[in-house]
Amino acid sequence: FVGASLITFMSSMASFSAPLLFGGTTRFLTLEIYTAKLNGDNSSSAALAILLSIISVCILFLLKWWQDSHRHGMGSKGSVRSSKIAHGGFTRIIVLALTLALALLFALPVVTIVILSFIKEGSWTYQIFPTSFTIENYRRLLSEPHLFDPFANSIRMSLTAAVLVVIIGVAAAYLINRKKFWGSRLLEIILSLPFGIPGTVIAVGLILSFNRPSFFSFQSILVG
């Protein structure tokens, strides 16, 4: 429960799309970083990014500390007594109903997107359910000459990232678990940082690092 709570807190702190779409005039740290960078204020953007990084990294270390202490606690001698929770028929029905209601709540946004994709824009206003459906939206999208460019770019980027993660992750996992050496703990912490540092912070760091020619960018501008 504690681990799940910490992960949820980290994800919420790093969230960008949800505050952007639903936040309205409410100010969030990730949006402040984005706005500062958009206005050309790189110094404020970097300062806010560092502040967000400190909060996220502290939570990451707290999560790792809890996991390590929990793992050591489970490694004690003797057998672990299995816990049995007795549920009556009525309790089981209540739990099942709440689970189904929660699953339906999670599925509603996806169902709404599917329905909206089959109706004409602006035709679903005050009605509880749409009165007419059409495939014109898909026909119009398929007629666009550059429709699959975003798909191709996204798939190419995802595959490249996945290959690099597999290579680096497998090698690092082998070194940390099979080859005990000085600095293995530091290596594990460094490899965990991308999980704790929000994507907005990483994006600002990449922009500020590679928006001008340098030795690390092979004298090229990589941004864009």
N, C-alpha and C positions, 0 to 999 in steps of 0.2 A: 504493500500500500504506500509506504514512504517512497520507494523507488518510482512507482508510477506517478505519484504526486510531483516529485522533482522533475521527472521527464515532461510532465504536462506544463509545469511552470516554465521550463526552458523553452518549450515549443511556443508557449504563449508570448514569452518575452521576445522571441525571434520572429514572430509572425509579422508579415508585411502585407500580404494580400487581404486578409480579413479586416484589419484596420483601414486599409485603403478603400475597400468596397463598402464597409458598413460603418466606419467610424464617424463619418460626417465631419463636423467641426471639432470633434474631440482630438486632442493632440496625443500622439504616441511617439515613443522614442525612435522606432524604425522609420516612421514617416518624417520625423524631424531631420533624421540623417539624410533621407532622400531629398527632402525639400532644400536643405542647405547645399547639397551637391548640385541640385538642379539650378540653384541660384548662383552657382560659381563660388560659394563660400567654402572652399576646401578645408580651411583651418577649423571652422566650427563643425563641419561634417566629420573630420577626423577626431576631434575632441569628443563628440557625442558617440562615435563608434567605439572609442576606447572605453568610455563609461559603460556602454552596453556590453562590451567584451568582459570587463571586470566582473559585472554582475553575473553574466552567463558562465564564466570560467569558475567563479566561486561556487555556483550551484553544481557545476560539473564535478568539482573536487568533493563537494558534499555528497553527491551521488556515489562517486567511487569509494569514498570512505564508508558510506553505509553498506555498499555491496561487499567490500572487503571484510568489514566487521561481521556482517551477516553470514558470509561464507565461512569465516573462522569459527563463528558460534555453532554452525551446523557441523563442524568437523570434530566435535567432542566425542569422547569415548562412549560406548554403549549404543544401544539401538534407540532410534527415535520412536516415541510412542505415537501411533497414529491416532488422529483425532476423529471422532465420529459425531456428526451433527444429525440429530434426529429431527426430521421434518414430518409433520402431520400432513394429511391430505389437503386440508384447507390452506396451510402455509405453502404447499407445493403449487397449488392453483394460483395463489397470489403472486408468487415469484415468477411463474410462467407468464401470467398476464402482464406483469411489469416488464419482463424481458421482451415480450412481443411488442408492447407499446413503445419501448425504447428503440427496438429494431425498426419499427415503422417510422418513428421520428427521424432516425438517421437516413431512412430510404426516401423520405418525402422530397428533399431537395433534388435528388437524382431523378425521381419520377417527374417532378415539375419541369426539369430541363428537357426530358424526353417529350413531354406534352407540348411545351412551348416550341419545340423544333418542328412540330407538325401543324402549327396554326399560323395564320397571317398576322404580321406585326400590327399591334394595336386593336385587334379584333376581340381579344379576351380582356374585358374591362371589369364590369360589375357582376358578370355571371359567375355562378359557383363553378360550372364546368364550361369549357369552350363548346360552341355550337357547331363549328365546322372545322374540318381538317384539310390540309393540303401538303403535297410533297414539293411545292414550288421552291421552298427554302433550299432543299437538297439539290433540286435541279439547277437553281441559280449558282449554288456553290460549285457544283461539278462543272459548270460551264466556264468558271474562272480559269484562265490559262495558268496562273501561278498558285493554284490551290494547294498543291502538294509540296511547295517549297518550304512552308513552315514545318510540315510533317517530316520532310527529309532532313531538315536542319536539326530538329529536335531528336530524331532517331540517331543521326550521326553523332551528335554531342553526347547523348546518353550511352551509346555503345562505346565511344572513346573513353568516357569516364569509367564505365563498368570494367573495361579491359585494364585500365590503369589501376583501379582499385583492387582488382583480383591479383594482379602482379605484385603490387606493393603490399597489400594486405596479407597474402599468403606468405610472402617472404618475411614480413615483420612478425607474423604469428609464429612461424617456425623458429625465428631467432629468439623470441621472447619466451616461448614455452619449452623449446628443446635445447637451446644454447644459452645457458645462464652466463651472463657476462656483466661487467661493470657498466652501468648506464642503461641496462635493459628496462629498468623502471622509468627512467627519463624518456626512453624511446616510446614506451607505452603511453606516457602522458602526452607526448608531442603528437602521436597518432590519434589520440582521443580529442585533441583540441578542435578539429573541424566539426566534431559532433556538438561541442559546446558553444563554439563561436557562431553567432547568427550569420546567415547568408548575406544579409545587408552589409555587415561589417567586412566580410570577406570581399564582397563586390567593391566596396569603397577602397579597400587596401589594394586590390588588383588595379583599379582605375588609377589611383595615385602612384602606383609603382611602374605601370607600363604605358602611361599616356605620353611618354617621351622616350626617345632612343636611349638605351643603356646597355651595359655589358650583359645583363641577365636576359634582355629581350633581343639579343643579337643585333643591337643597334637599329631596331625597328620599333614602330609604334604598334602595339598589339591591341589597344583598345579600339573597339568598333569592328 
